[in-house]
Amino acid sequence: MRCGMSEKDGSLLYGWAHCQQSLRKCLTTRIGSRVLRRHYGCDVGAYLDANADPATILQLYQEIVQALNDPECGEPGFSLQKIDLAKATREGTFHFVLTGVFYPDGHLGDWSHKEPLSFDFMSIDLEVGDDRV
């Protein structure tokens, strides 16, 4: 079973909770920001100040898929199957729901046990001057 430390309070995280933290970390880390893993992360931050139109949303889908399916730096415990745009506001906030299969031992190369699960991801605000990602 996978386990790790919570980035919020240092407590232990197990299973799906640890995988969710890893997914969130992968999707909110800018590519090039990690010293020894320059290609780790997701480029959703590149779309700050972009028009909140269908083309931008499609590009965000693409960035999410590329980040999670990267064989070296993606999340081996989660196989993405579907992305839904659950909410989009006029201010440019996008809320995605990622649906896929959770493999509790995927980080060890064991994909024999699986659980279908969803992950809510509030993406970036595409407003001027927002640098949260």
C-alpha positions as CSV (number, residue, x, y, z in Angstrom):
1,M,0.0,0.0,0.0
2,R,1.3,3.5,-0.8
3,C,1.8,6.0,1.9
4,G,3.4,9.4,2.2
5,M,3.4,12.6,4.3
6,S,0.7,15.2,4.0
7,E,2.1,18.5,2.7
8,K,-0.5,20.4,4.9
9,D,0.2,19.0,8.4
10,G,2.8,16.3,8.1
11,S,0.4,13.5,9.0
12,L,0.6,10.2,7.1
13,L,-1.5,9.7,4.0
14,Y,-2.5,6.3,2.7
15,G,-3.9,4.9,-0.5
16,W,-6.2,7.2,-2.4
17,A,-5.6,10.2,-0.2
18,H,-1.9,10.0,-1.0
19,C,-2.6,9.6,-4.7
20,Q,-4.9,12.7,-4.7
21,Q,-2.1,14.7,-3.2
22,S,0.3,13.5,-5.9
23,L,-2.2,14.3,-8.6
24,R,-2.7,17.8,-7.2
25,K,1.1,18.3,-6.9
26,C,1.7,17.2,-10.5
27,L,-1.0,19.4,-11.9
28,T,0.0,22.6,-9.9
29,T,3.8,22.4,-10.3
30,R,5.1,24.4,-13.2
31,I,7.3,22.5,-15.7
32,G,10.9,23.6,-15.1
33,S,10.4,24.5,-11.5
34,R,12.0,21.4,-9.9
35,V,15.7,21.3,-10.0
36,L,16.4,17.6,-10.6
37,R,13.1,16.9,-12.4
38,R,12.8,19.8,-14.9
39,H,10.1,18.1,-17.0
40,Y,7.9,17.3,-14.0
41,G,4.6,19.1,-13.7
42,C,1.9,20.7,-15.9
43,D,1.8,23.8,-18.0
44,V,-1.7,25.0,-17.0
45,G,0.0,28.2,-15.6
46,A,0.9,29.1,-19.1
47,Y,-2.7,30.0,-19.8
48,L,-2.9,32.8,-17.3
49,D,-4.4,35.8,-19.1
50,A,-5.6,33.6,-22.0
51,N,-9.1,33.9,-23.3
52,A,-11.5,31.6,-21.5
53,D,-12.8,30.1,-24.8
54,P,-13.3,26.5,-26.1
55,A,-9.8,26.5,-27.6
56,T,-8.2,27.4,-24.3
57,I,-10.3,24.8,-22.4
58,L,-9.2,22.1,-25.0
59,Q,-5.5,23.1,-24.4
60,L,-6.0,22.8,-20.7
61,Y,-7.4,19.3,-21.2
62,Q,-4.3,18.5,-23.2
63,E,-1.9,19.8,-20.6
64,I,-3.7,17.7,-17.9
65,V,-3.5,14.5,-20.0
66,Q,0.2,15.0,-20.8
67,A,1.1,15.7,-17.2
68,L,-0.6,12.6,-15.8
69,N,0.3,10.2,-18.6
70,D,4.0,11.1,-18.6
71,P,5.8,7.8,-18.2
72,E,8.6,9.3,-16.1
73,C,6.8,12.0,-14.0
74,G,3.1,11.2,-14.2
75,E,1.1,9.4,-11.5
76,P,1.6,5.6,-11.9
77,G,-1.2,4.9,-9.4
78,F,-3.9,6.6,-11.5
79,S,-5.0,5.9,-15.1
80,L,-7.0,8.9,-16.5
81,Q,-10.0,7.9,-18.4
82,K,-12.2,11.0,-18.6
83,I,-12.0,14.8,-17.9
84,D,-15.2,16.7,-17.3
85,L,-15.4,20.5,-17.1
86,A,-17.8,20.7,-14.1
87,K,-17.8,24.4,-13.8
88,A,-16.5,27.4,-15.7
89,T,-17.1,31.0,-14.6
90,R,-17.0,34.2,-16.4
91,E,-14.0,35.2,-14.3
92,G,-12.0,32.3,-15.8
93,T,-12.1,29.7,-13.0
94,F,-12.3,26.1,-14.3
95,H,-13.2,23.2,-12.1
96,F,-12.4,19.8,-13.7
97,V,-13.4,16.4,-12.5
98,L,-10.9,13.7,-13.5
99,T,-12.2,10.2,-13.7
100,G,-10.1,7.1,-13.9
101,V,-8.8,4.0,-12.3
102,F,-6.8,4.0,-9.0
103,Y,-4.1,1.4,-8.7
104,P,-3.1,1.1,-5.0
105,D,0.2,-0.5,-5.9
106,G,0.7,1.1,-9.3
107,H,3.8,2.9,-8.0
108,L,5.3,-0.6,-7.5
109,G,4.4,-1.6,-11.1
110,D,1.5,-3.8,-9.9
111,W,-1.7,-3.0,-11.8
112,S,-3.6,-6.1,-10.7
113,H,-5.8,-4.3,-8.1
114,K,-7.9,-1.4,-9.3
115,E,-10.7,0.9,-8.1
116,P,-12.6,3.4,-10.3
117,L,-12.5,6.8,-8.7
118,S,-12.8,10.5,-9.4
119,F,-10.7,13.5,-8.5
120,D,-11.9,17.1,-8.3
121,F,-9.4,19.6,-9.6
122,M,-9.9,23.3,-9.4
123,S,-7.7,24.6,-12.1
124,I,-6.2,28.0,-12.5
125,D,-8.0,31.3,-12.5
126,L,-7.3,32.9,-15.9
127,E,-7.5,36.4,-14.5
128,V,-4.9,39.1,-14.9
129,G,-2.3,39.0,-12.2
130,D,-3.2,35.7,-10.6
131,D,0.0,33.7,-9.9
132,R,-1.3,30.9,-7.6
133,V,-0.2,28.1,-9.9
